[in-house]
Amino acid sequence: MATVELQLSPQPHHVRTARLVGVAAARRAGLPDELVDELRWALGEACSRAVALHAAHAPDVPVRVLLREDSTGLTVEVIDQGPQGPPSEDGDLAALFEGDEVDPRVSLAVLGGLVDDIDIAATATGTTVRLRWPLPPRSV
């Protein structure tokens, strides 16, 4: 199982670096081209969300991005230290982002539309967004 870990300063131009590394990992893993494009969009969206949260709430802490390949798929995790978890139905999280440029609820909605296998989990310090793509069987 191959793993790549990135630690990005919370600056928007580092999102491009994450996308480039993600695309390289996806191609190396054998992800079909149409899914490579999906990964590029989704990873960019997840990293943009995390960078914006860090810039507002944890500017000195890097955003963590993990890319893991195993025999069945490619998993990408974007780990932030912003307000915890996905937005609640009663809108409590929305108040934390008043005046912020990026509303993380919108980013999560976009991710849900891009990726079939997505998991959003609150952590002790923020949120982990886990995205997964299946890999085609390898020919021998």
Residue frames relative to the residue before (quaternion, step in Angstrom):
aa qw qx qy qz dx dy dz
M 1.0000 0.0000 0.0000 0.0000 0.00 0.00 0.00
A 0.2362 -0.7745 0.5764 0.1104 3.58 -0.74 1.11
T 0.0375 -0.7877 0.6149 0.0044 3.57 -1.02 0.85
V 0.0912 -0.7498 0.6535 0.0495 3.52 -1.12 0.82
E 0.0775 -0.7822 0.6163 0.0471 3.58 -0.96 0.85
L 0.1125 -0.7650 0.6328 0.0419 3.53 -0.98 0.98
Q 0.0956 -0.7352 0.6643 0.0950 3.52 -1.19 0.62
L 0.1040 -0.8360 0.5386 -0.0128 3.54 -0.44 1.29
S 0.4440 -0.6281 0.5617 0.3048 3.54 -1.01 0.79
P 0.4877 -0.6904 0.4383 0.3056 3.61 -0.92 0.78
Q 0.3729 0.6779 -0.5299 0.3473 3.52 0.45 1.31
P 0.5788 -0.6501 0.3628 0.3328 3.59 -0.81 0.98
H 0.6532 0.5333 -0.3479 0.4097 3.63 0.94 -0.69
H 0.5979 0.5619 -0.3735 0.4328 3.62 1.19 -0.26
V 0.4907 0.6433 -0.4383 0.3916 3.61 1.22 -0.23
R 0.6234 0.5474 -0.3354 0.4464 3.57 1.01 -0.77
T 0.6233 0.5366 -0.3345 0.4601 3.58 1.01 -0.78
A 0.6520 0.5109 -0.3122 0.4653 3.58 0.93 -0.90
R 0.6470 0.5146 -0.3224 0.4610 3.60 0.95 -0.84
L 0.6619 0.5110 -0.3123 0.4507 3.60 0.92 -0.89
V 0.6624 0.4828 -0.3042 0.4854 3.59 0.94 -0.85
G 0.6413 0.5334 -0.3192 0.4498 3.59 0.98 -0.82
V 0.6542 0.4984 -0.3081 0.4782 3.58 0.95 -0.86
A 0.6415 0.5139 -0.3283 0.4654 3.61 0.95 -0.82
A 0.6607 0.4950 -0.3073 0.4734 3.61 0.93 -0.86
A 0.6530 0.5207 -0.3156 0.4503 3.60 0.97 -0.84
R 0.6690 0.4848 -0.3025 0.4753 3.57 0.93 -0.84
R 0.6353 0.5267 -0.3259 0.4613 3.58 0.99 -0.82
A 0.6867 0.4866 -0.2733 0.4658 3.58 1.04 -0.80
G 0.5113 -0.6678 0.4091 0.3539 3.60 1.22 -0.33
L 0.3009 0.7536 -0.5262 0.2542 3.59 1.17 0.47
P 0.5097 -0.6492 0.4603 0.3268 3.64 -0.87 0.85
D 0.6706 -0.5532 0.3263 0.3711 3.57 -1.12 0.75
E 0.6656 0.5001 -0.3254 0.4483 3.61 0.89 -0.84
L 0.6728 0.4645 -0.3018 0.4904 3.59 1.11 -0.57
V 0.5551 0.5723 -0.3934 0.4579 3.59 1.20 -0.43
D 0.6466 0.5060 -0.3151 0.4760 3.57 0.99 -0.83
E 0.6335 0.5246 -0.3225 0.4684 3.58 1.01 -0.81
L 0.6446 0.5168 -0.3126 0.4687 3.58 0.97 -0.88
R 0.6324 0.5411 -0.3317 0.4442 3.60 0.93 -0.90
W 0.6849 0.4770 -0.2837 0.4720 3.60 0.87 -0.97
A 0.6988 0.4838 -0.2798 0.4465 3.56 0.82 -1.00
L 0.6562 0.4960 -0.3167 0.4723 3.59 0.92 -0.83
G 0.6349 0.5214 -0.3289 0.4657 3.59 1.00 -0.75
E 0.6611 0.5028 -0.3017 0.4681 3.58 0.97 -0.85
A 0.6767 0.4890 -0.2952 0.4646 3.59 0.89 -0.92
C 0.6786 0.4776 -0.2931 0.4749 3.59 0.96 -0.82
S 0.6177 0.5341 -0.3489 0.4599 3.61 1.01 -0.71
R 0.6300 0.5290 -0.3157 0.4728 3.55 1.03 -0.85
A 0.6953 0.4786 -0.2768 0.4592 3.58 0.83 -1.02
V 0.6369 0.5224 -0.3264 0.4635 3.59 0.98 -0.82
A 0.6605 0.5010 -0.3135 0.4632 3.60 0.91 -0.86
L 0.6491 0.5098 -0.3173 0.4670 3.59 0.98 -0.82
H 0.6689 0.4922 -0.3006 0.4690 3.58 0.92 -0.86
A 0.6305 0.5388 -0.3415 0.4422 3.58 0.93 -0.84
A 0.7265 0.4288 -0.2342 0.4831 3.58 1.03 -0.80
H 0.8378 0.2541 -0.0770 0.4771 3.59 0.94 -0.86
A 0.8013 0.0787 -0.0372 0.5919 3.63 1.18 -0.39
P 0.0086 -0.8829 0.4692 0.0139 3.59 0.78 1.03
D 0.7012 0.4608 -0.2767 0.4685 3.60 1.15 -0.42
V 0.6317 0.5232 -0.3179 0.4757 3.58 1.31 -0.03
P 0.4028 -0.7238 0.4939 0.2643 3.61 -0.81 0.89
V 0.4600 -0.6076 0.5704 0.3063 3.52 -1.31 0.51
R 0.2363 -0.7719 0.5734 0.1397 3.59 -0.93 0.87
V 0.0569 -0.7645 0.6421 0.0078 3.53 -1.05 0.91
L 0.0722 -0.7852 0.6150 0.0112 3.57 -0.80 1.06
L 0.0725 -0.7602 0.6450 0.0300 3.57 -0.98 0.90
R 0.0030 0.8145 -0.5766 0.0639 3.56 -0.61 1.19
E 0.1322 -0.7668 0.6249 0.0635 3.53 -0.98 0.93
D 0.0289 0.7605 -0.6487 -0.0021 3.54 -1.02 0.84
S 0.7707 -0.3934 0.2338 0.4434 3.57 -1.25 -0.06
T 0.7625 0.3813 -0.2084 0.4793 3.61 1.13 -0.45
G 0.8478 -0.0495 0.0622 0.5243 3.59 1.06 -0.41
L 0.4217 -0.6454 0.5740 0.2760 3.47 -1.43 0.00
T 0.1022 -0.7997 0.5915 0.0130 3.56 -0.73 1.11
V 0.1058 -0.7622 0.6373 0.0411 3.54 -1.02 0.92
E 0.0506 -0.7761 0.6282 0.0213 3.56 -0.93 0.95
V 0.0985 -0.7499 0.6524 0.0474 3.54 -1.00 0.93
I 0.1083 -0.8223 0.5583 -0.0175 3.52 -0.52 1.28
D 0.0526 -0.8155 0.5762 -0.0097 3.55 -0.64 1.15
Q 0.3003 -0.7199 0.5920 0.2026 3.50 -1.39 0.18
G 0.3218 0.7129 -0.5415 0.3081 3.51 0.83 1.07
P 0.7556 -0.2791 0.2532 0.5357 3.58 -1.17 -0.40
Q 0.5413 -0.6998 0.3802 0.2696 3.53 -0.94 0.94
G 0.8951 0.1849 -0.1147 0.3891 3.43 -1.31 0.70
P 0.6423 -0.4943 0.4116 0.4168 3.51 -1.35 0.07
P 0.6427 -0.5432 0.3566 0.4058 3.60 -1.13 0.45
S 0.4139 -0.6924 0.5306 0.2603 3.53 -1.06 0.74
E 0.6378 -0.5536 0.3758 0.3814 3.55 -1.21 0.45
D 0.6953 0.4767 -0.2967 0.4486 3.60 1.04 -0.60
G 0.5541 -0.6757 0.3609 0.3259 3.58 1.29 0.18
D 0.3063 0.7781 -0.5053 0.2131 3.62 1.19 0.23
L 0.6667 0.5135 -0.3118 0.4411 3.57 0.93 -0.86
A 0.5819 0.6115 -0.3756 0.3825 3.59 1.04 -0.69
A 0.6362 0.5458 -0.3364 0.4291 3.59 0.98 -0.76
L 0.6195 0.5584 -0.3465 0.4294 3.59 1.11 -0.60
F 0.7539 0.4097 -0.1982 0.4739 3.56 1.15 -0.60
E 0.3365 0.7377 -0.5236 0.2614 3.59 1.17 0.22
G 0.8015 0.2386 -0.2118 0.5057 3.54 -0.80 1.05
D 0.5505 0.5823 -0.4179 0.4282 3.63 1.18 -0.22
E 0.5458 -0.6413 0.4356 0.3180 3.56 -1.14 0.68
V 0.7720 0.2694 -0.1435 0.5576 3.60 1.03 -0.75
D 0.2347 -0.7402 0.6134 0.1438 3.54 -0.81 0.99
P 0.3705 -0.7739 0.4606 0.2272 3.63 -0.36 1.17
R 0.5538 0.5983 -0.4045 0.4144 3.59 1.17 -0.37
V 0.6363 0.5166 -0.3267 0.4706 3.57 1.03 -0.77
S 0.6436 0.5246 -0.3232 0.4540 3.59 0.93 -0.87
L 0.6636 0.4954 -0.3113 0.4661 3.59 0.93 -0.82
A 0.6301 0.5228 -0.3324 0.4682 3.58 1.05 -0.71
V 0.6390 0.5135 -0.3205 0.4747 3.60 0.99 -0.82
L 0.6494 0.5165 -0.3182 0.4585 3.59 0.93 -0.88
G 0.6426 0.5327 -0.3177 0.4497 3.57 0.97 -0.82
G 0.6774 0.4744 -0.2835 0.4854 3.57 1.15 -0.60
L 0.6788 0.5041 -0.2864 0.4506 3.58 1.17 -0.52
V 0.8113 0.2471 -0.0699 0.5252 3.54 0.88 -0.99
D 0.4259 -0.7182 0.4944 0.2416 3.57 -0.88 0.96
D 0.7761 0.2698 -0.1312 0.5546 3.59 0.99 -0.85
I 0.2136 0.7722 -0.5560 0.2212 3.57 -0.10 1.34
D 0.0397 -0.7710 0.6355 0.0075 3.53 -1.10 0.79
I 0.0931 -0.7789 0.6196 0.0268 3.57 -0.85 0.99
A 0.0289 0.8271 -0.5558 0.0786 3.54 -0.57 1.17
A 0.4157 -0.6655 0.5620 0.2617 3.53 -1.06 0.83
T 0.1596 -0.7557 0.6281 0.0946 3.55 -1.11 0.77
A 0.7119 -0.4277 0.3189 0.4567 3.57 -1.25 -0.02
T 0.8015 0.2832 -0.1313 0.5100 3.59 1.11 -0.62
G 0.8235 -0.0439 0.0498 0.5633 3.62 1.17 -0.07
T 0.6122 -0.5279 0.4343 0.3974 3.53 -0.89 -1.03
T 0.1689 -0.7352 0.6435 0.1295 3.55 -1.18 0.64
V 0.1424 -0.7534 0.6390 0.0619 3.54 -0.84 1.07
R 0.0780 -0.8064 0.5861 -0.0113 3.58 -0.55 1.22
L 0.0679 -0.7817 0.6196 -0.0208 3.55 -0.78 1.15
R 0.0310 -0.8186 0.5733 -0.0118 3.59 -0.94 0.84
W 0.0967 -0.7716 0.6281 0.0293 3.51 -1.09 0.90
P 0.4171 -0.6936 0.5187 0.2756 3.61 -0.91 0.85
L 0.3171 -0.7241 0.5790 0.1999 3.54 -1.19 0.59
P 0.4957 -0.6370 0.4819 0.3411 3.58 -1.04 0.66
P 0.6023 -0.5412 0.4166 0.4133 3.60 -1.14 0.44
R 0.4078 -0.7092 0.5196 0.2466 3.54 -1.01 0.80
S 0.3600 -0.7088 0.5591 0.2352 3.55 -1.00 0.82
V 0.4078 -0.7295 0.5032 0.2198 3.54 -1.06 0.77
